[in-house]
Amino acid sequence: MKKISKIAPLSLLASLSLGLFALVSPISSAYADTTGSSTTSVGVIAGSLSLDSTPDLAFTSLGVGDIANATSTVNSPLDTAGNIQVTDDTGSGDGWSLAAGVTDLTNGDNTLDVSSLTINNVSITPSTDGSTTSTVWDNSASTGGTLTQALSSSNTSITLGQDTNVLAGTYSGSVNWVLTANTSAETQGAE
């Protein structure tokens, strides 16, 4: 009987050791020297180019005498500041430009002699239908997202010619805005 009692603890110890080895074995295989790779991707869908807002341009009022007695021209700065806002979500990286054309200013049958209208420090010569445009904002740097350009008395004004027959009243006209997406040479070659 003594032999059995000495063997039993040894076989119990051997069984426990084998059981622990079986538990440890799967864990060590998780740290094997194998590697793998996979890919990731995300689609980016092009949006649009839009002219979100343009301000009305109201200039400081001038007296009849200011215009009638001017030696050549008289300048009137923008009275109320405003913003132009453009959103470029195209993702093209090509940029865009914004041009403006200005109509003559009229009050009924009377036309005001406008030499030029300056928007964002760019002089524009008025035309009857406003189709003669000048680029007033060039985003050739291809900055995307929503951008705002402030118009104020420091960069926007109207220049009127001397007119001894000017009549009092409120003269108004239109500004025609033209937003154009730039196209890269690569895009032009693909057409």
Backbone as ProteinMPNN parsed JSONL, in Angstrom:
{"seq_chain_A": "MKKISKIAPLSLLASLSLGLFALVSPISSAYADTTGSSTTSVGVIAGSLSLDSTPDLAFTSLGVGDIANATSTVNSPLDTAGNIQVTDDTGSGDGWSLAAGVTDLTNGDNTLDVSSLTINNVSITPSTDGSTTSTVWDNSASTGGTLTQALSSSNTSITLGQDTNVLAGTYSGSVNWVLTANTSAETQGAE", "coords_chain_A": {"N_chain_A": [[0.795, -1.172, 0.0], [2.007, 1.129, 0.572], [3.479, 1.789, -1.605], [1.621, 2.551, -3.485], [0.584, 4.828, -2.361], [2.731, 6.559, -2.619], [3.031, 6.763, -5.331], [0.625, 7.776, -6.213], [0.485, 10.608, -5.456], [2.516, 11.525, -7.156], [1.554, 10.906, -9.714], [-0.705, 12.47, -9.727], [0.435, 15.0, -9.61], [1.8, 15.0, -12.062], [-0.372, 14.862, -13.822], [-1.65, 17.284, -13.307], [0.356, 19.033, -14.156], [0.479, 18.443, -16.894], [-2.08, 19.269, -17.603], [-1.938, 22.028, -17.099], [-0.027, 22.676, -18.984], [-1.461, 22.182, -21.282], [-3.33, 24.234, -21.126], [-1.721, 26.497, -21.338], [-0.544, 26.205, -23.786], [-2.325, 26.94, -26.071], [-2.346, 29.717, -25.721], [0.295, 30.528, -26.115], [0.523, 30.007, -28.829], [-0.882, 32.074, -29.927], [0.839, 34.123, -30.065], [2.499, 33.738, -32.19], [4.982, 33.962, -34.789], [3.679, 35.212, -37.143], [2.387, 37.256, -39.788], [0.083, 39.544, -41.349], [-1.818, 41.342, -43.812], [-4.166, 43.904, -44.692], [-6.48, 45.899, -46.577], [-7.631, 49.323, -46.546], [-10.274, 51.572, -47.279], [-11.957, 54.519, -48.449], [-14.554, 56.306, -49.927], [-14.63, 59.465, -51.537], [-16.882, 61.767, -52.38], [-17.472, 64.055, -54.923], [-18.607, 67.387, -54.483], [-20.397, 70.423, -54.986], [-19.854, 73.63, -56.614], [-20.634, 76.739, -55.417], [-22.224, 79.948, -55.366], [-22.933, 81.475, -52.601], [-23.811, 83.81, -51.249], [-24.327, 87.276, -51.933], [-23.77, 90.717, -51.433], [-26.059, 93.528, -51.276], [-25.222, 96.575, -52.79], [-24.933, 99.529, -51.421], [-24.232, 102.87, -51.653], [-22.624, 105.755, -50.174], [-24.646, 108.617, -49.967], [-24.698, 111.345, -52.277], [-24.685, 114.875, -52.837], [-26.554, 116.898, -55.213], [-25.007, 119.077, -55.95], [-22.433, 118.086, -55.437], [-22.017, 116.366, -57.576], [-22.676, 117.913, -59.834], [-20.903, 120.052, -59.644], [-18.413, 118.918, -59.677], [-14.978, 118.586, -60.595], [-14.045, 116.605, -62.326], [-14.522, 113.77, -61.668], [-16.392, 112.187, -59.02], [-16.149, 110.438, -55.993], [-17.805, 107.844, -54.213], [-17.908, 106.041, -51.303], [-18.631, 102.625, -50.265], [-21.51, 102.311, -48.333], [-22.707, 100.502, -46.54], [-21.29, 97.694, -45.185], [-20.675, 94.376, -46.48], [-20.742, 90.84, -47.336], [-19.293, 88.56, -49.671], [-19.908, 85.212, -50.374], [-18.574, 82.069, -51.096], [-18.812, 78.621, -51.773], [-16.792, 75.856, -52.185], [-16.98, 72.693, -52.82], [-16.085, 70.842, -54.575], [-13.78, 69.336, -54.696], [-11.837, 69.262, -56.623], [-9.504, 70.722, -56.662], [-8.792, 72.685, -58.411], [-9.56, 75.341, -58.164], [-11.266, 78.546, -58.563], [-12.991, 81.379, -60.056], [-14.487, 84.586, -59.529], [-16.469, 86.787, -61.21], [-17.722, 90.08, -61.948], [-20.291, 92.017, -63.378], [-21.587, 95.189, -64.144], [-24.559, 97.061, -64.378], [-25.781, 100.1, -65.959], [-26.715, 102.884, -63.882], [-29.935, 103.869, -63.093], [-32.766, 106.109, -62.801], [-35.866, 106.022, -63.267], [-36.344, 107.548, -66.317], [-33.915, 108.706, -66.27], [-30.37, 108.616, -66.348], [-27.5, 107.912, -64.484], [-24.24, 109.181, -64.659], [-21.925, 106.966, -64.511], [-18.641, 106.415, -63.952], [-17.022, 104.309, -63.076], [-17.318, 101.286, -61.173], [-16.056, 100.043, -58.265], [-15.218, 96.975, -56.991], [-14.059, 95.061, -54.414], [-11.518, 96.169, -54.738], [-11.233, 96.125, -57.518], [-11.724, 97.643, -60.561], [-14.67, 98.179, -62.427], [-16.216, 98.704, -65.493], [-19.322, 100.031, -66.153], [-22.063, 98.657, -68.112], [-24.833, 98.667, -70.418], [-26.315, 96.251, -70.185], [-24.871, 94.86, -68.284], [-23.123, 92.88, -69.057], [-20.41, 93.08, -69.492], [-17.74, 91.973, -67.829], [-15.512, 91.82, -64.982], [-12.913, 90.137, -63.256], [-13.329, 89.805, -59.868], [-12.62, 88.325, -57.712], [-10.281, 85.92, -57.244], [-9.636, 82.632, -56.849], [-7.332, 80.979, -57.329], [-5.619, 79.545, -55.862], [-6.76, 77.252, -55.127], [-8.165, 76.718, -52.769], [-10.431, 74.928, -50.904], [-13.787, 74.462, -49.554], [-15.843, 76.691, -47.557], [-15.617, 80.048, -48.297], [-15.197, 83.489, -47.488], [-15.43, 86.825, -48.583], [-14.914, 90.014, -47.551], [-16.625, 93.023, -48.217], [-16.162, 96.443, -48.11], [-16.053, 99.963, -47.196], [-13.413, 100.465, -47.669], [-12.586, 98.934, -49.834], [-14.505, 98.966, -51.801], [-16.304, 100.99, -53.987], [-17.99, 103.701, -55.74], [-17.557, 105.578, -58.7], [-18.46, 108.594, -59.992], [-19.172, 110.504, -62.895], [-18.736, 114.011, -63.674], [-21.68, 115.96, -63.875], [-23.7, 118.355, -64.944], [-26.396, 118.374, -65.35], [-27.603, 116.606, -63.63], [-30.224, 114.938, -61.926], [-32.027, 114.929, -58.864], [-32.626, 112.03, -56.826], [-33.085, 108.465, -56.303], [-30.862, 106.305, -57.679], [-30.539, 103.246, -59.346], [-29.184, 100.004, -60.116], [-27.931, 96.896, -61.423], [-25.845, 94.21, -60.281], [-24.206, 91.729, -61.905], [-23.227, 88.587, -61.143], [-20.726, 86.187, -61.825], [-19.74, 83.03, -61.362], [-17.077, 80.902, -61.886], [-15.7, 77.74, -62.407], [-12.314, 76.845, -62.319], [-10.355, 75.045, -64.684], [-8.085, 72.399, -64.824], [-5.059, 71.76, -66.7], [-4.767, 69.067, -67.031], [-7.403, 68.137, -66.804], [-8.519, 69.438, -69.004], [-7.194, 68.196, -71.111], [-8.303, 65.692, -71.028], [-10.774, 65.877, -72.11]], "CA_chain_A": [[0.0, 0.0, 0.0], [2.859, 2.288, 0.645], [3.924, 2.137, -2.939], [0.525, 3.248, -4.155], [0.451, 6.168, -1.8], [3.808, 7.396, -3.134], [2.827, 6.938, -6.764], [-0.583, 8.592, -6.423], [0.771, 12.041, -5.522], [3.329, 11.827, -8.332], [0.721, 10.887, -10.909], [-1.572, 13.652, -9.628], [1.28, 16.141, -9.973], [2.045, 14.892, -13.501], [-1.636, 15.192, -14.5], [-1.841, 18.734, -13.176], [1.354, 19.684, -15.009], [0.041, 18.288, -18.279], [-3.272, 20.113, -17.765], [-1.479, 23.413, -17.192], [0.635, 22.823, -20.27], [-2.518, 22.236, -22.296], [-3.93, 25.564, -21.043], [-0.739, 27.486, -21.765], [-0.192, 25.95, -25.171], [-3.037, 27.787, -27.033], [-1.979, 31.115, -25.518], [1.582, 30.791, -26.744], [0.387, 29.992, -30.284], [-1.426, 33.369, -30.337], [1.975, 35.022, -30.245], [3.385, 33.148, -33.187], [5.629, 34.924, -35.672], [3.004, 35.323, -38.437], [1.833, 38.589, -40.031], [-0.849, 39.632, -42.466], [-2.175, 42.722, -44.138], [-5.456, 44.119, -45.334], [-6.569, 47.249, -47.127], [-8.725, 50.18, -46.1], [-10.646, 52.53, -48.323], [-13.126, 55.368, -48.228], [-14.863, 57.09, -51.123], [-14.898, 60.891, -51.337], [-17.753, 62.149, -53.487], [-17.377, 65.482, -55.255], [-19.788, 68.224, -54.26], [-20.623, 71.46, -55.991], [-19.315, 74.979, -56.461], [-21.818, 77.597, -55.338], [-22.181, 81.331, -54.902], [-23.915, 81.404, -51.518], [-24.409, 85.113, -50.943], [-23.733, 88.514, -52.445], [-24.435, 91.83, -50.754], [-26.526, 94.699, -52.014], [-24.198, 97.614, -52.689], [-25.5, 100.869, -51.216], [-23.128, 103.805, -51.49], [-22.899, 106.997, -49.463], [-25.374, 109.581, -50.806], [-24.003, 112.567, -52.697], [-25.577, 115.971, -53.198], [-26.551, 117.315, -56.615], [-23.854, 119.963, -56.109], [-21.205, 117.277, -55.483], [-21.88, 115.804, -58.922], [-22.736, 118.99, -60.834], [-19.744, 120.947, -59.523], [-17.156, 118.153, -59.654], [-14.067, 118.967, -61.677], [-14.056, 115.511, -63.302], [-15.304, 112.669, -61.095], [-16.579, 112.209, -57.576], [-16.14, 109.071, -55.486], [-18.676, 107.563, -53.077], [-17.573, 104.717, -50.764], [-19.709, 101.731, -49.844], [-22.102, 102.793, -47.087], [-22.97, 99.368, -45.657], [-20.41, 96.56, -45.501], [-21.327, 93.095, -46.746], [-19.832, 89.745, -47.674], [-19.517, 87.594, -50.744], [-19.549, 83.894, -49.849], [-18.498, 81.009, -52.095], [-18.484, 77.299, -51.239], [-16.201, 74.95, -53.172], [-16.919, 71.318, -52.33], [-15.861, 69.992, -55.746], [-12.649, 68.441, -54.476], [-11.006, 69.2, -57.83], [-8.226, 71.379, -56.425], [-8.505, 73.597, -59.52], [-9.891, 76.716, -57.823], [-12.387, 79.188, -59.247], [-12.932, 82.842, -60.094], [-15.776, 85.266, -59.479], [-16.464, 88.036, -61.978], [-18.919, 90.899, -61.778], [-20.633, 92.99, -64.409], [-22.454, 96.195, -63.541], [-25.398, 97.807, -65.321], [-25.892, 101.538, -65.721], [-27.623, 103.24, -62.792], [-31.024, 104.693, -63.617], [-33.883, 106.549, -61.969], [-36.856, 106.28, -64.312], [-35.703, 107.79, -67.612], [-32.637, 109.39, -66.03], [-29.211, 107.738, -66.158], [-26.397, 108.544, -63.769], [-22.965, 108.992, -65.354], [-21.023, 106.177, -63.671], [-17.351, 106.154, -64.602], [-16.639, 102.941, -62.721], [-17.708, 100.725, -59.883], [-14.937, 99.248, -57.764], [-15.607, 95.912, -56.066], [-12.888, 94.334, -53.932], [-10.37, 96.859, -55.344], [-11.184, 95.9, -58.964], [-12.581, 98.605, -61.257], [-15.546, 97.602, -63.445], [-16.907, 99.713, -66.29], [-20.722, 99.622, -66.349], [-22.617, 98.536, -69.46], [-26.293, 98.683, -70.387], [-26.856, 94.976, -69.711], [-23.999, 94.271, -67.261], [-22.421, 91.7, -69.572], [-18.968, 93.303, -69.451], [-17.352, 91.583, -66.47], [-14.114, 91.806, -64.537], [-12.724, 89.214, -62.137], [-13.203, 90.531, -58.605], [-12.092, 87.417, -56.693], [-9.643, 84.79, -57.909], [-9.175, 81.613, -55.905], [-6.51, 80.03, -58.076], [-4.866, 78.754, -54.882], [-7.568, 76.038, -55.006], [-8.653, 76.485, -51.416], [-11.808, 74.454, -50.907], [-14.61, 74.816, -48.405], [-16.594, 77.937, -47.643], [-14.754, 81.22, -48.174], [-15.921, 84.752, -47.435], [-14.677, 88.033, -48.907], [-15.608, 91.192, -47.024], [-16.653, 94.258, -48.996], [-16.327, 97.569, -47.189], [-15.726, 101.258, -47.804], [-11.989, 100.514, -48.02], [-12.287, 98.223, -51.078], [-15.639, 99.02, -52.717], [-16.79, 102.37, -54.147], [-18.504, 104.062, -57.06], [-17.015, 106.84, -59.198], [-19.43, 109.234, -60.881], [-18.664, 111.595, -63.713], [-19.337, 115.327, -63.467], [-22.903, 116.084, -64.67], [-24.414, 119.574, -64.523], [-27.836, 118.145, -65.524], [-28.029, 115.507, -62.771], [-31.476, 115.145, -61.207], [-32.072, 114.264, -57.559], [-33.392, 110.783, -56.786], [-32.324, 107.245, -56.028], [-30.493, 105.62, -58.909], [-30.199, 101.857, -59.038], [-28.787, 99.129, -61.212], [-27.705, 95.507, -61.017], [-24.523, 93.592, -60.385], [-24.324, 90.35, -62.376], [-22.101, 87.8, -60.633], [-20.459, 84.986, -62.62], [-18.793, 82.134, -60.688], [-16.569, 79.953, -62.872], [-14.703, 76.779, -61.928], [-11.109, 76.731, -63.139], [-10.089, 73.677, -65.107], [-6.647, 72.148, -64.928], [-4.604, 71.29, -68.014], [-5.02, 67.631, -67.048], [-8.825, 67.977, -67.074], [-8.775, 69.892, -70.367], [-6.671, 67.195, -72.029], [-9.129, 64.494, -70.974], [-12.067, 66.115, -72.772]], "C_chain_A": [[0.846, 1.248, 0.0], [3.314, 2.724, -0.731], [2.864, 2.947, -3.673], [0.412, 4.668, -3.623], [1.575, 7.086, -2.269], [3.6, 7.687, -4.618], [1.64, 7.873, -7.021], [-0.266, 10.087, -6.422], [1.613, 12.406, -6.74], [2.474, 11.838, -9.599], [-0.257, 12.058, -10.899], [-0.793, 14.903, -10.048], [1.56, 16.141, -11.48], [0.791, 15.271, -14.279], [-1.894, 16.69, -14.454], [-0.869, 19.49, -14.084], [0.957, 19.6, -16.471], [-1.176, 19.165, -18.562], [-2.894, 21.58, -17.898], [-0.785, 23.661, -18.519], [-0.395, 22.942, -21.396], [-3.187, 23.611, -22.291], [-2.991, 26.632, -21.587], [-0.45, 27.359, -23.254], [-0.983, 26.817, -26.161], [-2.654, 29.264, -26.903], [-0.665, 31.416, -26.222], [1.471, 30.76, -28.263], [-0.217, 31.303, -30.798], [-0.311, 34.375, -30.592], [2.978, 34.455, -31.238], [3.918, 34.241, -34.105], [4.974, 34.921, -37.055], [2.429, 36.725, -38.561], [0.876, 38.518, -41.209], [-1.132, 41.093, -42.756], [-3.558, 42.746, -44.763], [-5.476, 45.55, -45.848], [-7.719, 48.008, -46.478], [-9.062, 51.115, -47.248], [-11.851, 53.342, -47.872], [-13.339, 56.171, -49.51], [-15.121, 58.54, -50.74], [-15.649, 61.368, -52.576], [-17.688, 63.656, -53.694], [-18.707, 66.177, -54.996], [-19.883, 69.27, -55.349], [-19.89, 72.751, -55.645], [-20.513, 75.911, -56.458], [-21.487, 78.999, -54.837], [-23.303, 81.452, -53.88], [-24.582, 82.736, -51.218], [-23.604, 86.246, -51.566], [-24.473, 89.67, -51.786], [-25.044, 92.828, -51.741], [-25.487, 95.783, -51.782], [-24.869, 98.98, -52.613], [-24.346, 101.809, -50.886], [-23.584, 105.056, -50.754], [-23.554, 107.992, -50.421], [-24.525, 110.812, -51.088], [-25.049, 113.629, -53.009], [-25.496, 116.274, -54.681], [-25.33, 118.186, -56.887], [-22.542, 119.209, -56.181], [-20.947, 116.769, -56.896], [-21.814, 116.918, -59.97], [-21.486, 119.856, -60.814], [-18.406, 120.216, -59.475], [-16.281, 118.584, -60.82], [-13.955, 117.861, -62.724], [-14.912, 114.356, -62.784], [-15.437, 112.878, -59.596], [-16.748, 110.763, -57.117], [-17.066, 108.948, -54.286], [-18.362, 106.162, -52.561], [-18.822, 103.912, -50.411], [-20.202, 102.173, -48.477], [-22.293, 101.667, -46.076], [-22.112, 98.184, -46.095], [-21.235, 95.294, -45.729], [-20.293, 92.065, -47.147], [-20.279, 89.008, -48.925], [-19.107, 86.254, -50.143], [-19.645, 82.857, -50.958], [-18.147, 79.709, -51.38], [-17.98, 76.422, -52.378], [-16.037, 73.579, -52.532], [-16.662, 70.342, -53.476], [-14.748, 68.977, -55.524], [-11.725, 68.342, -55.674], [-9.616, 69.777, -57.6], [-7.865, 72.397, -57.493], [-8.789, 75.056, -59.205], [-11.037, 77.246, -58.659], [-12.152, 80.691, -59.305], [-14.354, 83.391, -60.097], [-15.635, 86.598, -60.205], [-17.764, 88.782, -61.716], [-19.06, 91.841, -62.96], [-21.678, 93.925, -63.83], [-23.262, 96.9, -64.627], [-25.304, 99.298, -65.023], [-26.862, 101.762, -64.56], [-28.677, 104.201, -63.328], [-32.026, 105.04, -62.528], [-34.971, 106.964, -62.954], [-36.157, 106.408, -65.65], [-34.325, 108.427, -67.477], [-31.528, 108.375, -65.767], [-28.106, 108.526, -65.483], [-25.098, 108.211, -64.495], [-21.984, 108.29, -64.414], [-19.748, 105.909, -64.457], [-16.896, 104.731, -64.334], [-17.228, 102.567, -61.371], [-16.552, 99.835, -59.456], [-15.462, 98.257, -56.735], [-14.349, 95.141, -55.701], [-11.609, 94.84, -54.616], [-10.186, 96.596, -56.836], [-12.194, 96.833, -59.62], [-13.356, 97.92, -62.383], [-16.237, 98.748, -64.177], [-18.336, 99.242, -66.536], [-21.086, 99.509, -67.829], [-24.135, 98.455, -69.328], [-26.861, 97.401, -69.792], [-25.99, 94.283, -68.657], [-23.198, 93.08, -67.736], [-20.905, 91.861, -69.614], [-18.505, 93.049, -68.025], [-15.858, 91.724, -66.241], [-14.022, 90.861, -63.352], [-12.47, 90.011, -60.866], [-12.667, 89.649, -57.475], [-11.569, 86.189, -57.405], [-9.108, 83.83, -56.859], [-8.383, 80.551, -56.663], [-5.669, 79.165, -57.144], [-5.584, 77.454, -54.56], [-7.963, 75.695, -53.582], [-10.112, 76.071, -51.491], [-12.54, 74.881, -49.656], [-15.336, 76.122, -48.637], [-15.67, 79.111, -47.359], [-15.6, 82.482, -48.243], [-14.974, 85.9, -47.755], [-15.491, 89.228, -48.44], [-15.511, 92.357, -48.0], [-16.953, 95.388, -48.028], [-15.978, 98.862, -47.916], [-14.254, 101.351, -48.201], [-11.676, 99.805, -49.337], [-13.412, 98.268, -52.119], [-16.195, 100.443, -52.773], [-17.352, 102.565, -55.551], [-17.921, 105.422, -57.436], [-17.985, 107.391, -60.243], [-18.769, 110.363, -61.65], [-19.388, 112.897, -63.398], [-20.535, 115.473, -64.408], [-23.7, 117.286, -64.173], [-25.924, 119.423, -64.656], [-28.371, 117.035, -64.627], [-29.31, 115.89, -62.037], [-31.428, 114.376, -59.896], [-32.924, 112.997, -57.652], [-32.486, 109.619, -56.44], [-32.109, 106.509, -57.339], [-30.089, 104.19, -58.546], [-29.866, 101.087, -60.311], [-28.585, 97.728, -60.665], [-26.231, 95.144, -61.124], [-24.774, 92.146, -60.792], [-23.06, 89.6, -61.977], [-21.962, 86.536, -61.462], [-19.356, 84.184, -61.926], [-18.387, 81.049, -61.675], [-15.517, 79.051, -62.237], [-13.511, 76.803, -62.872], [-10.971, 75.278, -63.554], [-8.596, 73.515, -65.275], [-6.32, 71.673, -66.336], [-4.882, 69.798, -68.151], [-6.481, 67.359, -67.393], [-9.141, 68.37, -68.511], [-8.301, 68.861, -71.387], [-7.528, 65.944, -72.086], [-10.439, 64.664, -71.731], [-12.038, 65.766, -74.227]], "O_chain_A": [[0.444, 2.293, -0.512], [3.509, 3.914, -0.979], [3.172, 3.901, -4.388], [0.165, 5.602, -4.385], [1.379, 8.301, -2.311], [3.965, 8.761, -5.095], [1.671, 8.672, -7.957], [-0.718, 10.787, -7.328], [1.441, 13.487, -7.302], [2.66, 12.696, -10.462], [-0.6, 12.583, -11.959], [-1.318, 15.757, -10.762], [1.553, 17.204, -12.101], [0.89, 15.943, -15.305], [-2.306, 17.289, -15.448], [-1.246, 20.481, -14.709], [1.085, 20.577, -17.208], [-1.289, 19.74, -19.645], [-3.465, 22.297, -18.719], [-0.935, 24.729, -19.114], [-0.213, 23.71, -22.34], [-3.575, 24.105, -23.35], [-3.441, 27.577, -22.234], [-0.137, 28.357, -23.903], [-0.358, 27.4, -27.047], [-2.646, 29.983, -27.902], [-0.532, 32.46, -26.861], [2.255, 31.428, -28.937], [-0.08, 31.617, -31.981], [-0.523, 35.376, -31.276], [4.181, 34.686, -31.115], [3.347, 35.329, -34.175], [5.65, 34.651, -38.047], [2.028, 37.323, -37.563], [0.869, 37.547, -41.965], [-0.717, 41.975, -42.004], [-4.046, 41.745, -45.288], [-4.561, 46.323, -45.565], [-8.652, 47.415, -45.936], [-8.214, 51.408, -48.091], [-12.646, 52.912, -47.035], [-12.376, 56.658, -50.102], [-15.762, 58.81, -49.724], [-15.108, 61.37, -53.682], [-17.833, 64.432, -52.749], [-19.779, 65.63, -55.254], [-19.498, 69.032, -56.494], [-19.381, 72.928, -54.539], [-21.323, 75.885, -57.385], [-20.6, 79.197, -54.006], [-24.478, 81.523, -54.241], [-25.785, 82.786, -50.962], [-22.383, 86.177, -51.702], [-25.688, 89.599, -51.603], [-24.6, 92.949, -52.883], [-24.934, 95.891, -50.687], [-25.318, 99.518, -53.625], [-23.582, 101.568, -49.953], [-24.772, 105.375, -50.715], [-23.085, 108.188, -51.542], [-23.743, 111.257, -50.248], [-26.171, 113.308, -53.401], [-24.504, 115.954, -55.336], [-24.69, 118.053, -57.929], [-21.628, 119.623, -56.895], [-19.806, 116.742, -57.358], [-20.993, 116.867, -60.885], [-21.054, 120.344, -61.859], [-17.37, 120.843, -59.253], [-16.779, 118.908, -61.898], [-13.784, 118.16, -63.906], [-15.918, 114.006, -63.401], [-14.691, 113.647, -58.989], [-17.413, 109.966, -57.779], [-17.111, 109.839, -53.438], [-18.528, 105.188, -53.296], [-19.918, 104.457, -50.279], [-19.403, 102.386, -47.565], [-22.064, 101.861, -44.882], [-22.2, 97.73, -47.236], [-22.352, 95.168, -45.227], [-19.11, 92.377, -47.282], [-21.47, 88.856, -49.195], [-18.075, 86.163, -49.478], [-20.649, 82.769, -51.665], [-17.293, 79.689, -50.493], [-18.647, 76.264, -53.401], [-15.08, 73.333, -51.798], [-16.98, 69.158, -53.37], [-14.77, 67.887, -56.096], [-10.905, 67.426, -55.741], [-8.657, 69.375, -58.26], [-6.752, 72.923, -57.491], [-8.304, 75.935, -59.916], [-11.699, 76.495, -59.374], [-11.228, 81.21, -58.679], [-15.288, 82.76, -60.591], [-14.792, 87.425, -59.858], [-18.768, 88.193, -61.317], [-18.081, 92.386, -63.469], [-22.565, 93.486, -63.097], [-22.722, 97.286, -65.664], [-24.812, 99.704, -63.971], [-27.724, 100.925, -64.292], [-28.351, 105.219, -63.938], [-32.124, 104.375, -61.497], [-35.002, 108.104, -63.419], [-35.458, 105.49, -66.08], [-33.647, 108.657, -68.478], [-31.729, 107.395, -65.049], [-27.813, 109.66, -65.86], [-24.891, 107.067, -64.901], [-21.299, 108.937, -63.622], [-19.776, 105.255, -65.499], [-16.442, 104.03, -65.238], [-17.581, 103.419, -60.556], [-16.121, 98.967, -60.215], [-16.07, 98.643, -55.737], [-13.653, 94.627, -56.576], [-10.746, 94.059, -55.016], [-9.1, 96.82, -57.37], [-13.376, 96.817, -59.279], [-12.785, 97.182, -63.186], [-16.778, 99.657, -63.547], [-18.538, 98.154, -67.076], [-20.498, 100.174, -68.682], [-24.654, 98.201, -68.241], [-27.788, 97.451, -68.984], [-26.357, 93.207, -68.184], [-22.647, 92.34, -66.921], [-20.187, 90.872, -69.758], [-18.832, 93.811, -67.116], [-15.059, 91.743, -67.178], [-14.941, 90.788, -62.536], [-11.522, 90.793, -60.79], [-12.303, 90.15, -56.411], [-12.318, 85.493, -58.089], [-8.229, 84.184, -56.073], [-8.728, 79.369, -56.637], [-5.077, 78.175, -57.573], [-5.069, 76.637, -53.796], [-8.083, 74.522, -53.228], [-10.936, 76.779, -52.071], [-11.987, 75.575, -48.803], [-15.435, 76.604, -49.766], [-15.021, 79.165, -46.315], [-16.596, 82.537, -48.965], [-13.85, 85.942, -47.256], [-16.622, 89.429, -48.881], [-14.442, 92.638, -48.541], [-17.882, 95.302, -47.225], [-15.65, 98.852, -49.102], [-13.883, 102.223, -48.986], [-10.613, 100.038, -49.914], [-13.289, 97.679, -53.193], [-16.517, 101.032, -51.741], [-17.206, 101.711, -56.425], [-17.806, 106.31, -56.592], [-18.285, 106.737, -61.242], [-17.92, 111.083, -61.124], [-20.519, 112.885, -62.913], [-20.437, 115.154, -65.593], [-24.305, 117.235, -63.102], [-26.669, 120.252, -64.133], [-29.488, 116.564, -64.841], [-29.462, 117.025, -61.583], [-30.851, 113.291, -59.829], [-33.838, 112.917, -58.473], [-31.272, 109.774, -56.302], [-33.064, 106.14, -58.022], [-29.385, 103.961, -57.563], [-30.227, 101.482, -61.419], [-29.027, 97.419, -59.558], [-25.485, 95.691, -61.936], [-25.48, 91.418, -60.093], [-21.961, 89.936, -62.418], [-22.957, 85.881, -61.772], [-18.196, 84.594, -61.9], [-19.238, 80.358, -62.235], [-14.569, 79.526, -61.612], [-13.681, 76.783, -64.091], [-11.426, 74.38, -62.845], [-7.922, 74.396, -65.809], [-7.203, 71.235, -67.074], [-5.193, 69.314, -69.239], [-6.776, 66.459, -68.179], [-9.944, 67.71, -69.169], [-8.944, 68.675, -72.421], [-7.493, 65.211, -73.074], [-11.143, 63.682, -71.968], [-13.047, 65.912, -74.917]]}, "name": "protein", "num_of_chains": 1, "seq": "MKKISKIAPLSLLASLSLGLFALVSPISSAYADTTGSSTTSVGVIAGSLSLDSTPDLAFTSLGVGDIANATSTVNSPLDTAGNIQVTDDTGSGDGWSLAAGVTDLTNGDNTLDVSSLTINNVSITPSTDGSTTSTVWDNSASTGGTLTQALSSSNTSITLGQDTNVLAGTYSGSVNWVLTANTSAETQGAE"}
